Amino acid sequence: MYLLDMVGWNPSTRAWAASRRGSSHVRNEDAYCLLDAPRGAGGGDRRGAIYAVSDGVSTGGMGHWASDVAISRIRQFYERESTGSADTLTEIIGEIDWELRGHESGKAACTLVAIWVVQGQVHLFQVGDSHVFRIRGEEVHKITQGEPGGGSGLDKFMGMGPAVAEVMYTVSGPVQAGDVFVLATDGVTEILDPNELPALWKRSGRAPAACAEAIVGSAARAQVDDDATALVAMVLG
């Protein structure tokens, strides 16, 4: 293991996402994106990689639309920006909130969690109760705020209004080769024991696709009512 903190150098990543509709939903209202342009392709070396998961709030009636909008706007940011900063993406998230508030009198809402791996750093953005766990060797750490799977009600979400700027959680730090990030909606964290993630990662052959599918498979076997999405991203050496 070694710190990848060289200015201007972007670590390569490999990622996969899996998602399933909850047993109480007529459609899956989660959305996600894996934005990791290959080196030398359209400035991918400068843009790094952005991974994001959004959970549409079904009680408002427009959760599916809200999560799609959130992910689409992040994809547009990635596709057009070659030198954008973490501050720029923070502003984009604020604009997403404004767009959701303007649609059908506040019926559109979602959570959002995203990581941006660029220039040896990982930048984290969180609004709501979707979470990110980092596996480093044999240890796992939750790097988002709040308790996952608490079931205490959603009090932070995209579309809540100007207060979103106050509840948005952002943090940055260096990545290491071999770091694994697991992004999960509450349909996953409801049944997921984070302490089991390092062992699950090993059993999956340290393959993001196998790991993501195994996590969502656990939610399916538990017959979780809510939609469940897991995105697994690995930082390569």
C-alpha positions in Angstrom: 0.0 0.0 0.0 1.2 3.6 -0.7 -0.5 7.0 -0.7 -1.5 8.2 -4.1 -1.2 11.9 -3.4 0.8 13.1 -6.3 -0.6 16.4 -7.7 -2.0 16.0 -11.2 -2.0 12.1 -11.1 -5.2 10.2 -11.4 -5.5 6.6 -10.1 -7.3 4.2 -12.3 -10.5 2.7 -10.9 -12.7 -0.3 -11.7 -16.4 -0.3 -10.7 -19.7 -2.0 -11.0 -23.3 -1.4 -9.7 -26.2 -3.7 -9.0 -29.8 -2.7 -8.3 -33.1 -4.3 -7.6 -36.7 -3.2 -7.1 -38.1 -3.4 -3.6 -41.0 -5.8 -3.0 -43.4 -2.9 -2.1 -42.6 -0.8 -5.2 -44.0 -1.0 -8.7 -40.7 0.2 -10.2 -37.1 0.8 -9.1 -36.7 4.4 -8.1 -33.0 4.2 -7.5 -30.5 5.5 -10.1 -26.7 5.5 -10.4 -23.8 6.3 -12.7 -20.3 5.0 -13.3 -18.3 7.8 -14.9 -14.7 6.6 -15.5 -13.4 7.6 -18.9 -10.4 5.5 -19.9 -7.0 7.2 -19.9 -6.4 9.3 -23.0 -10.1 9.3 -24.0 -11.6 12.7 -24.2 -9.7 14.1 -21.2 -10.5 11.2 -18.9 -7.1 11.5 -17.3 -8.0 15.0 -16.1 -11.5 14.2 -15.0 -10.8 11.2 -12.9 -13.8 9.0 -12.0 -17.2 9.9 -10.5 -19.5 7.3 -9.0 -22.9 8.3 -7.6 -26.1 6.7 -6.3 -29.5 8.4 -5.8 -32.6 7.0 -4.1 -35.9 8.5 -5.2 -38.3 9.3 -2.4 -41.4 7.3 -3.3 -43.8 9.0 -1.0 -43.7 12.2 -3.0 -44.8 10.5 -6.1 -41.9 11.7 -8.3 -39.0 9.9 -6.7 -38.1 8.1 -9.9 -37.9 11.3 -11.9 -35.9 13.0 -9.1 -33.2 10.4 -8.9 -32.9 10.3 -12.7 -32.5 14.1 -12.8 -29.8 14.0 -10.1 -27.8 11.4 -11.9 -28.3 13.0 -15.3 -27.0 16.4 -14.1 -23.9 14.8 -12.6 -23.3 12.9 -15.9 -23.6 16.2 -17.8 -21.1 17.9 -15.4 -18.6 15.1 -16.0 -19.0 15.1 -19.7 -18.5 18.8 -20.2 -15.9 19.6 -17.4 -12.2 18.8 -17.9 -11.0 21.1 -15.1 -14.0 21.3 -12.7 -13.3 21.4 -9.0 -15.1 19.9 -6.0 -16.6 23.4 -5.4 -18.1 23.3 -8.9 -19.7 19.9 -8.2 -21.1 21.2 -4.9 -22.7 24.1 -6.9 -24.2 21.6 -9.3 -25.8 19.6 -6.5 -27.4 22.9 -5.3 -28.7 23.5 -8.8 -30.2 20.0 -8.8 -32.0 20.7 -5.6 -33.4 23.9 -7.1 -34.6 22.0 -10.2 -36.4 19.4 -8.1 -38.1 22.0 -6.0 -39.5 23.7 -9.1 -41.2 20.5 -10.3 -44.8 19.8 -9.4 -44.9 21.7 -6.1 -42.2 19.7 -4.2 -43.3 16.2 -5.1 -39.9 15.3 -6.4 -37.2 14.3 -3.9 -34.2 12.0 -3.6 -31.1 11.2 -1.7 -27.7 11.5 -3.3 -24.2 10.2 -2.5 -21.2 10.5 -4.8 -17.5 10.1 -4.8 -15.0 11.8 -7.2 -11.6 10.1 -7.4 -9.3 12.6 -9.0 -5.6 13.8 -8.5 -4.9 11.2 -5.8 -7.9 12.4 -3.7 -11.5 11.2 -3.1 -14.1 13.9 -2.7 -17.3 12.8 -1.0 -20.8 14.5 -1.4 -23.8 13.3 0.6 -27.4 14.5 1.0 -29.7 12.1 2.8 -29.4 8.5 4.1 -27.4 6.8 1.3 -24.0 5.9 2.5 -20.4 5.2 1.5 -18.1 2.6 3.2 -14.4 2.4 2.5 -12.7 -1.0 2.7 -8.9 -0.7 3.4 -7.2 -4.0 4.0 -9.0 -5.7 6.8 -10.8 -2.6 8.0 -14.0 -0.9 7.0 -15.0 2.7 7.7 -18.2 4.6 7.1 -17.1 7.9 5.6 -20.6 9.4 5.4 -22.6 11.1 8.1 -25.5 9.6 10.0 -26.4 6.1 11.1 -27.3 3.7 8.2 -30.5 1.8 8.3 -31.7 3.7 11.3 -35.3 4.0 10.1 -35.8 7.3 11.9 -37.3 9.1 8.9 -35.7 11.1 6.1 -34.9 14.7 7.2 -32.2 15.5 4.6 -32.9 15.1 0.9 -32.5 16.7 -2.5 -35.5 19.0 -3.2 -35.9 20.2 0.4 -35.1 23.8 -0.4 -32.3 26.3 0.6 -31.5 24.3 3.7 -29.9 21.6 1.5 -26.7 23.7 1.5 -26.6 23.4 5.3 -27.2 19.6 5.4 -25.0 18.6 2.5 -21.9 16.7 3.8 -18.6 17.0 1.9 -15.2 15.7 2.8 -12.0 15.0 0.9 -8.9 12.9 1.6 -6.1 10.9 -0.1 -6.8 7.5 -1.6 -4.6 4.4 -1.4 -4.0 1.7 -4.0 -6.4 -1.1 -3.1 -9.0 1.1 -1.5 -12.6 -0.1 -2.1 -15.6 2.2 -1.9 -19.1 0.8 -1.4 -22.0 3.2 -2.2 -25.4 2.0 -0.9 -29.0 3.1 -0.7 -31.0 2.5 2.5 -32.5 -0.6 0.9 -29.0 -2.1 1.3 -28.0 -0.6 4.6 -31.2 -1.9 6.2 -29.8 -5.4 6.1 -26.0 -4.8 5.6 -23.6 -5.4 8.4 -20.6 -3.1 7.4 -18.2 -5.2 9.4 -18.8 -8.1 7.0 -17.7 -6.1 4.0 -14.0 -7.0 4.0 -14.8 -10.7 4.2 -17.5 -10.3 1.5 -15.0 -8.5 -0.7 -12.5 -11.4 -0.4 -15.2 -14.0 -1.1 -16.1 -12.1 -4.2 -12.6 -12.6 -5.5 -11.9 -8.8 -5.1 -14.1 -8.2 -8.1 -16.4 -5.1 -8.0 -19.1 -6.8 -10.1 -19.3 -10.0 -8.0 -19.2 -7.9 -4.8 -22.0 -5.6 -5.9 -24.2 -8.4 -7.1 -23.6 -10.3 -3.8 -24.7 -7.3 -1.7 -27.9 -6.7 -3.7 -28.5 -10.5 -3.7 -28.5 -10.4 0.1 -31.2 -7.7 0.0 -33.3 -9.9 -2.4 -33.0 -12.9 -0.1 -34.1 -10.7 2.8 -37.1 -9.6 0.8 -36.4 -5.9 1.6 -39.4 -3.7 0.9 -37.3 -0.8 -0.4 -35.3 -0.6 -3.6 -31.7 -1.7 -3.1 -28.6 -0.4 -5.0 -24.9 -1.1 -4.3 -22.0 0.4 -6.3 -18.5 -1.0 -5.7 -15.5 0.9 -6.9 -11.8 -0.2 -6.5 -8.7 2.0 -6.7 -6.1 0.2 -8.8 -2.3 0.5 -8.3 
